[in-house]
Amino acid sequence: MRHSMLLSVLCILLAAGAAEGALQDKQPLPAAPSQSSETQFDGPRRLLQQGKNEEAVGELQKLAATNPEMRGLSHELGIAYYKSGDYLKAIEALKKASLENPRDNESIQLLGLSNYLAGRPADAIPLLEKVQGWYPRANVDASYILGVCYIQTKDYPQARKAFARMFDVAPDSAAAYLFTARVLLRQEFDPVAEEYAEKAISLDPKLPLAHFFVGELHLYKSKIPEAISDFQAELALNPGHAATYYKLADAYSRILLQRSIWLDSTNTGAYILMGKVLEKKGEAELAARALQHALSVDPNNSVAHHLLGQAYQDMGKTEDAERERKLAQQLQDVQNTKPD
């Protein structure tokens, strides 16, 4: 349910667009660089276009060593540092570039993104807000990252406005609350995500996928009866949504398995099946608990050892995972050698 790779991809795409604009459109500087300066930037720019970011940084650093006040150099260095992932150095160069030329939109945009990626969302916000003024519809990625910065600084109403702008809906609409709830969940702000999703439903009880979203939250928190009710409400509004049937079946399977366990706590099969379901849902710790209980009843169950190894692997417990897999194989080998 977590997101980390998504924002990195968005930032890379946005940076590519900004850098491409810088390389092709060449924003005007306070005084136009001399032809010799422009020519000296051609090599590093080609290297950036070829993805040779470190080499481009090296070439620009050589220029800085011989002529640190070269016009446009801070702009070029800022882009190169950004594309190399050195966000702290990018911030330093891009700050200088934006002071040299307050109209250098690419530098200001990348400065905002660099602050975000360096873990400084509060510093990124005013810069990305300026970007919205220049490109209110074109830079959807910047709007997304601005919204995430608002979330990280716990300014949820402003985050909702940013996402509403992205999707062209009213900031106080049910859709805006639902869009924001989804991003809040990705950012691991689960309680606020649930609050916003419930607000969306209160504003529009027939909003598609709102009940589904709340159901996913309840299922994740193992609030099974609530999840079942949510998914049933979604199907009443959206009977063609296949994912809701799948989630509802998952919820029913969990509650039926739980009832089986309540009736017979020595039922190894129920615990193993519960562990298998939880492991496939990505809830490795809960799966491990169910499988450990199964093995406390039947320590020679090879299937339980194998599944427990998978759960440990998902939890990053490599040595425990290897131990369980070896035990599972040994028990299976013993079973295979027994006469029928």
N, C-alpha and C positions, 0 to 999 in steps of 0.2 A: 504493500500500500504506500510505499515511500518513494520518494521522487528524485533523488539527488542527481541522477544523470540527465534528467530533462532540462534543468536550468543550465547546466554546462553546455548542452547542445544548443539551446536558445542563444546563449551568450556568444558562442562561437559563430553561429549564423549571423547574428546581429553585428558582431565585430567584423565579419567578412564583408558585410554590406557597407559598413562605415569605412573600413579601410579601402574598399574598392572605390568608394566615392572620393576618398582622399587621394588615391593614386591616379584616378582618371580625371576627376573634375578639378582637382587642385584648388581648394578654397583660397581666396585672396588673403594675403597677409598685409600688415600695416603698410609695408613698403615692399613692392614686388621683388622677389629674390633675383639676384643677377642670373644671367644665362648660365654662368659657370656653376653656380650653386645648384640650379635645376639639373644640370648635366651630372653633377656629382651624386645626386639622389637617384639617378636612373638605375644604377647598379643595385643598390639595396632594395629598390622597389621591385625590380625583376626577381630578386631572390625571395621577397615576400610572396609574390605571385606564384612562385614555384614551390612554396611551402618550406623554404630554407630559412626559417625564422632566425635561428641562432647565427647563421652566417650574415644575415642582414644586420642584426644587432652589432656584430663585430665590425662590419664596414662603417656603420654609422658612428660607432665609438671611436674609430680611427679619425673620422672627420672631426668629431668633438675634441679630440686631443690636439689637433692642429689648428682648429678654428672654432672654439666653443661658442662664439657669438654668431655663428652663421645663421642667417635668417631662414626660418622654416625647419631648422634642425630638431628643435624640441618636438615639433609636431611629428616628424618622421620617426624619431626615437620613441615617442609615446606609443605610436601604432606598432612599432616593431616589438617593444617590450610587452605590449598587451598580447600580441599574437604569440609571443613566446611563453606566456603564462606568468611573467614576472610582474605581478600587478602593483607591487609597492614601487618599483622603479618606474612603471608606467604612470602611476599617480604623480610622481615627482616631475616627470617630463611633461605630462599633459597639463598639469597646473601651470607650468611655465609657458606652454604653448597658448593656453587660453588667456593668460595675462598679456602675452605679446599681441594676440589678436582676439578680442572678445567676440568676433564674428566667426571664429573657427568652430563651427558646429560639430564637426566630427570629433575634435579633441574634447569638447565638453561632453558629448555623448559617451565617448569611451572613458572619460574620467569618471563619469557616474557609474558605468559598468565595472570599472576597475575597483572603485570603492566597494561596490556590492560584493564582488568576488574576493576582495581582501577582508571581508567580514565587517564592513563599515556601512551598514544600510542607512544609518542616519545621515551620513555624509553624502551618500548616493542620491537620496531623495530630492533635494533641491536641484541637482543637476539634471536628473531624469525628468523632473517636472518641466524644466526648460525645454527639453526635447519634445514633450507633449505639445508645447506651444508651437514649435516649428513644424512637427509632423503629426498632427492630431489623428490621422487615420493610417498613414503609411507604415509606421513602426509599431506593429502589434506586439512584437517581442519586447520592445522597450516598455510598453504598457504593462505587460505581464510581469516583468522584473520589478517595475515600480510598485506594482501591487504587492509583490512578495516582500519588498523592502518595508512597505507599510505594515504588513503582517508581522515581520520580525521586530518592528518597533512598537507593536501592539496598537497601531492606529487602524483598527478594523473598519471604521466607517470610510476612511480614505481608501483603504484597500478595495472595499466594495465599489466605490466610485470608479477606481481604475479598471476593475474588471467589467463594470457596466459599460464603460467607454469602449473597451475592447470588443464587446459583443453587441454594441448599439442598442442597449436596453436602458430603461430608466434606473437611476441609482437606488431608488427605494422600491423597486419591483421585486416580485417573488423570484424571478429569474436571476436577478443580480445577487440575491441572498444565496441561491443555490450554487451559482458559479463560484462565489466566494467560499462557500462551505467546502467545495471540492478541493480548492487550493489550500484551504486551512488544514484539511486532512492530510494532504501531501506534505505540508510543512510540520506535521505532527502536533497541530493545535486541536486535538480531538474534541475537547469539551466545547470550544467555541464553534467548531465545525458542526457539532450536533445542534447547538443553539441556533446557528444560522439556518440549518436545514429545517428545523422545526418552525422557524420564523417564515421561511418560504412557504411551508405547507399552510400556516395560518393565514398568509396573504392570498394563497391560491391553492385550495385543497385538491384541485384537479391538475396541478402542474405535473407534466410527465417527468418520471424518474426521481421525483422528490421523495416519495415513499420508498422507492428502491434504495436510494442513497441512505436513508435513515435505517432501513433494514440491514444494509451492509454494516453500518456502524454497530447496530445491536448484535449482529451475528459475530462480529469481531470481538465484542465484549462478552460473548457467550450469554447474552440475554435472549435465549432462544424463543420463548413465547412471544416476546415483543417483536422479534425479527419476523416470525411467522405472520403476525398481524400486519406488519408493514408490507411484506411481500404480497399478501392477499389483497391489501388495499391497492397496491400498484397494479396487480392483474385485473382488478375491477375497472381500472381506468385505461389500462394498456395491455389488453389480453394477448397481443402479438409479440410481446417482449420476451424473447427466449431466455435471456440471462436471468430474468425473475423466476421462471420455472426452475432453472438450475439451482438458484440460491434457495428457493423454497424447499426443493427436494433435499438439499444439504441440511437445512434447518430441521426438517422432519426426521432425517436419518439420525441426526445428533440426539434429538429428544427421545426417539425410539430406543436408541442404544442406551441412553441414560436410564430409561425405564427398565430395560433389561438388566442393567447393572444394579439398580435399586432392588429388583426382585431376587437377584442371585449374585452376590458380590464375588462368588468364586467362578463366575462365568468368564473364563479366559478369552473365549472367542469374542465376546462383546468388547472387552478392553482392547484386544488386538485390532478389531475393526475400528473402534473409536480412535486408536492411535494412528491407524492408516489414514482415516478421514482428516484428522487434524494435521498430520504431516503434509498431506497434499494441499491443505489450505494455507500452508506456510506458518502454522502455529506449532513450531518444533518443540517448545518447552512443554506445552500441554500434552503433545503427543508422547514425549518422553515419559511424562508422569503416568499416563495410561499404560504404556508398554512396560514400565518398571513394575507397575502393580500386577500386570499379567504375568510377568516373570517371577514375582513373589509367590504366585500360586502354582505356576508351571515353569520352573527354571530351565527345563530342557526343551523348551519350545523354540525351534530354529527360526520360525517365521517372526516371532516376537524379537529375537535377538537381531535378525536382519533389519527389521523396521526400526529398531532402537538405534542401530548403527547409522541409518539414514538420518534419523532425527538429530543424533549427535553431530553428524557431518554438517547439517544445516545450522547448528548452533556454534560451529567452529571448533568443536571438541574433537580434533582429528585423532588423537591417541585413543580416546574412548570409542570413537566410531570404528577404528581399525580392530580394536579388541572385540567388539560386538560382531563385526563381520566374520572374523576368524572363528568365533564361537559358533556362529550360525552355520558356517561351512563344515566345521567338525561334527556338529550334531546332525547335519544333513548327511554327511558321509557315513556316520554310524547307522542312521536310519536306512540308508540305501544298501548297506551290507547285511541287514537283518533279513532272514528268509521270509518269504511271503506266507 
